[in-house]
Amino acid sequence: MSARKRIAFAMAESVRPRMYPADRVAKFAEIADVAGFLHEFRSDAARRTLAGVGVLITGWGAPGIRA
């Protein structure tokens, strides 16, 4: 069996509770490790959260992603 994926969510703070309420996030947590919720990518804390993330779930107001 393969290892669980590590996922994170990125979107505007005001949008996240409506798009992904606690019960929906709990469903994700059944199949993956939820690293956290981001609204920016530049801080050290955001970079630590993103480390090892295999799936980034984005929504309205997500910061731009640069390679």
N, C-alpha and C positions, 0 to 999 in steps of 0.2 A: 504494500500500500504506500502511496506517495505521501510526502509530508504536507501538512496543512499550509495553505497559502497565507501570506500576511497581506492584509488589505488596509487601505486608508481612504478616507472620504475628504474631498476638497470642494468647497463651495462657500458662498457667502454665509456668514453666521446666522443671518435672519432667515435663510432658506432651509437650512439643514433640519430643524425640528419638523417642518411641514413635509419635506421630501422623505426624510428618514427618521420617523419617530422611534422611540425606544423599542417598541415591539418589532419593528422591521429590522433595526440594527441587531436585535437578539437573534433573528433568523439568520443573518449573515454570520454571527458569532457561532452558530451551530456548525458551520462548514469551513470557517476561516478564522484566523486570529486578527481581530480588529486593532490596528495600531493606533488609530486616533482620527481626529477631525481637524482639518486644516482650513484656514482662510488666507494663508500666505505661505510662501516657500522659502523665504530669505533668512528667517531667524535660525539660530542654532537649534532651538527646540523643534522647529519644523523639519530641519535636515535630519535630526535624530529620529523623528517619527518616520520619515521617509526611508531611512536606512533599512534595507531588506524587504521593502514593500514590493510585492509582485503584481498587485492590482491596485490601481488608483481609480476610485469611483468619483466622478466629477458631476457638478450640477451648476445651476445658474450662479454667476458671480465667482466662479472658480478662477484663481490666478492663471495667467498664461503659463504654458509649459514650454520650456526651451530645452533642446538637446544639449 
